[in-house]
Amino acid sequence: MKRIDYDANVIREGADRLYRTAMVIAILVALIGALVGFALIAPMLAGILERGSSEVVGLARLLGLLAGGVSGGYIGWRMGFWLRLRAQLWLCQVSIERWARSTAHQPTSAKG
């Protein structure tokens, strides 16, 4: 069996991928929220206002789109937090390992 050596670049690449995934999740959930807001919230707002004019429906659609997009973006950002946190832990481990290797090879000075 081939021996696998430590490679910090693999961990850094994994952390980069986690960050990208977190960003994609936030964007996708924001888009889904905007679509849901457009499809569900807008008709409810128009019904509550009890007006069927195109201006009211257009405003209700815009408000539904914005409310759904902002809500979805926040939810997506919160979902991505755990991925970003995991990436930070990985990068911290790489930093600790680099520090440990650099101090392990330094001679200790004798105090007397």
C-alpha positions in Angstrom: 0.0 0.0 0.0 1.3 3.4 -0.9 2.1 5.8 1.9 0.1 9.0 1.9 2.0 12.1 3.1 0.5 15.3 4.6 -0.2 18.0 2.1 -1.5 21.3 3.4 -2.5 22.3 -0.1 -5.2 19.6 -0.1 -6.7 21.1 3.1 -6.5 24.6 1.7 -8.2 23.5 -1.5 -10.9 21.8 0.5 -11.5 25.0 2.5 -11.8 27.0 -0.7 -14.4 24.5 -1.9 -16.4 24.8 1.3 -16.4 28.6 1.0 -17.6 28.4 -2.6 -20.3 25.9 -1.7 -21.5 28.2 1.1 -21.7 31.0 -1.3 -23.6 28.9 -3.9 -26.1 27.8 -1.2 -26.8 31.3 -0.1 -27.4 32.4 -3.7 -29.6 29.4 -4.6 -31.7 29.7 -1.4 -32.1 33.5 -2.1 -33.3 32.7 -5.6 -35.7 30.1 -4.4 -37.0 32.5 -1.7 -37.5 35.2 -4.4 -39.5 32.8 -6.5 -41.6 31.6 -3.6 -42.2 35.2 -2.6 -43.2 36.1 -6.1 -45.5 33.1 -6.5 -47.1 33.0 -3.0 -46.6 36.2 -1.2 -47.6 38.5 -4.1 -51.1 37.0 -4.6 -51.7 37.2 -0.9 -50.7 40.8 -0.7 -52.9 41.7 -3.7 -55.8 39.8 -2.1 -55.3 41.6 1.2 -55.3 44.9 -0.5 -58.5 43.8 -2.3 -57.5 45.6 -5.5 -56.9 44.0 -8.8 -55.3 47.0 -10.6 -52.1 46.3 -12.4 -50.2 48.8 -10.2 -51.2 47.1 -7.0 -50.4 43.6 -8.4 -47.1 44.8 -9.7 -46.2 46.3 -6.3 -47.3 43.2 -4.6 -45.1 41.1 -6.9 -42.1 43.3 -6.3 -42.6 43.2 -2.5 -43.0 39.5 -2.6 -39.9 39.1 -4.7 -37.9 41.3 -2.4 -39.2 39.8 0.8 -38.6 36.2 -0.4 -35.2 37.0 -1.8 -34.0 38.7 1.4 -35.4 36.0 3.6 -34.0 33.3 1.4 -30.6 35.0 1.3 -30.5 35.2 5.1 -31.5 31.6 5.5 -28.9 30.5 2.9 -26.2 32.6 4.6 -27.0 30.9 7.9 -26.9 27.5 6.2 -23.5 28.3 4.7 -22.1 29.4 8.1 -21.4 25.9 9.2 -19.4 25.2 6.0 -17.4 28.4 6.5 -16.8 27.5 10.1 -15.5 24.0 9.1 -13.2 25.6 6.5 -11.8 28.0 9.2 -11.1 25.0 11.4 -9.3 23.2 8.7 -7.2 26.4 7.9 -6.5 26.7 11.7 -5.2 23.2 11.8 -2.9 23.9 8.8 -1.6 27.0 10.6 -1.0 25.0 13.9 0.8 22.3 12.0 3.0 24.8 10.2 3.9 26.5 13.5 4.6 23.1 15.2 6.9 22.1 12.4 8.8 25.4 12.5 9.3 25.3 16.3 10.2 21.6 16.4 13.3 22.2 14.4 14.6 25.2 16.3 17.3 24.5 18.9 16.3 25.4 22.4 18.6 27.8 24.1 20.0 26.8 27.5 19.5 29.3 30.2 21.8 29.2 33.1 
